[in-house]
Amino acid sequence: MSHSTPGEEGIEEDHNGQIDLRTEGTSPGPSINLVSLIWIVCVFIGGAMLPIQAGLINQVSSVLGSRNYGLSISYLGGALGIVLFSFVSHTPAVPAVAAMEVPVLCWFAGIFGLFYLGILTTAIPVIGAALSFSLVVAGQLFASTFFEQLGWLGNDQNSISLQKVLGLVFVITGVILIRI
């Protein structure tokens, strides 16, 4: 299905639902799946929620006089939110036997989030939100690249490529530019 007249820039959709954002006469390149594009936007928006969360935790911490209270209220709100979402979405109950099959380390995933939020909410007043979150992104990309290289934590094994290395270099460059 074509959304433009021939020769004009536009969006082309093929029979597989792939969206081709290239223009007529351009070199072949990867096209992007519409579903993937929607998820890319959603993940971007999800990432934009992290500074909001950190700011709200810092406000609660300031009012109550303790970062621990701010983090506790954040986790309590998140727990209530997921319980409510599970109820509204009619998520079936998990049998206790299935829950026992979850690897022990997985039960402590929230501790990694607590570690992240504790460091982040402490760092933002000292080094600022922009530098803090640029370092978060850099840390996530370096760790994700490493985990993919080794196939850890349920990731498919993907070798480190020159493109990935260049991407990591650009991220570090971005962190440096934000710091200047």
N, C-alpha and C positions, 0 to 999 in steps of 0.2 A: 504494500500500500504506500503510495507516495503522498507526501504532505507538501510538495512543492512542484512547480512546473520544471520540465527538463532544462538543465543549464543553470538553474538558480540554486543558491545555497538553500539547504533545508534538511529535513529529517526524513530518512528513508527507512521503512520497516520491511524486512524480508519475511518469508513464510515461516521462519523459526522464531519470530518475535524479536529478532535482533534489531537494534536501532543503530543505523549508520549515520553518524554525525559529520561525515566528511562531505566535501563539496564535489561536484562533477569535475572530473579531470585530475583530482588529487591522487597521490600515490596510495596504493593499498596499505591499509593499516588496520589495527584492531578496531572492531566496532564494539559497542557496549550494549549489553542486554538491559532492557528497560527495568526488569526486576532488580538487577544489580545496581542500576542508577538510583532507584528508590532507596535501596539499602545504604548506598553511599551517602545519600542525603540524611537518612535517619541516623547513621552513625556519627556524621558530622554534628547533627543537632544534639545527639547524646553526649558527645564530647563537650559541646557548649554548656551542658548542664553541670559539668564538674566544677567550673569556677563559681557557679551559683551555689552549689552545695557547700563548697569550702567557705564562701562568704557567709552563708547562713549559719554554718557551724561556728565560725568566729564570732558572729553577733550573739548567738546563744551563750557561747563561752564567756564573752565579755559581760553579758547581763548577769549570768549565774556565777561568775568568778572562777570558773574551772573549765579547762579544755575537755576534761573527762566528761563533764556533764553535757557539753555541746556534742561530743562524739556519741554519747549514750542516747541523747535525744534523736540524733540523726539515724542511728541504727534502729531505735524503737520505731521511728516513723517509717523507715524502710521495711521493717518486719510487718508492721500493720498494713502498709501498702500492698505488699505481696500477698498477705492473707486475704485482703479484700479483693485483689485482682483474681486470685485463685477461686474465690467464692463466686464472683461475677462471671468468670469464664468457665465455670463448671469443671474445673480441673479435678479429675478423679483422685481419690485418696490412694496413697502408696501403701502397699502391704508392708508390714514390718519386716518380713523376710527379704523383700527387695531392698529395703533400706540397709539391711545388714550387709549386703553385698557391695555397698559403696566403699571404696578404699578409704582407710582411716584418714590419710592426709586430706582428702577431699572435704571431710567434715570441718576442717579448720581453714577453709578458703576465706572466710570472713576475717580472720586474723590478718591476712595479707592486706585486705581493704582497710582494716583498722590501722595497720602500720602506715599505709599510704596516706590515709587521712590525717593521722597524727603528725606525721612529718610535714605534710603539705600545709595544714592549718597553722603549724608553728613557723614554717618558712615564709609564708606569704607576708606577714607583717615585717619580716626582716629584709627579704630580697625582692618583694613585690610579686604580684600575681602573674604578670607577663613572663618574667624569667622563670618563676616556679613552674608554670604550666608548659613552657617550652622545654624545660628539663624533664618534666613528666613525659611529654611526647617523645623526646630523645630516648629516655630510659625504656619506654614501651617498645619503640622501634628496634633498639639494640637487643633487648631481651627476646622479642618476637622473632627477629632474624636468627638469633642463636637457637631458640627452641625449634624453629622450622628446620634449621640445618641438621639438628640432631633427631628430629621427629619426636620431641618430648611433649608431654602433657596433652596427648591426643592430636597433635598437629601432624599433618602429612609432612613427610621429609621433603624439603626443598633446598637445593644447594644454593649457597651464596653466589650471586652473580655479580658481574661488574656493575650492572644497573642498580642492584641493591646497595652495593658499596658506595656508589655515587650518591644515591639517595640518602644514605646515612651521613655522608660528608656534607651534603646540602643541609641536612637537619642540624648538624653541629655548627655549620656556618650561620644558620638562622639563630641558634642559641647565642652565638657570639655577637651577632648584629643586634639582637634584642638587649644584650647586656651593655653594649656601648652607649 
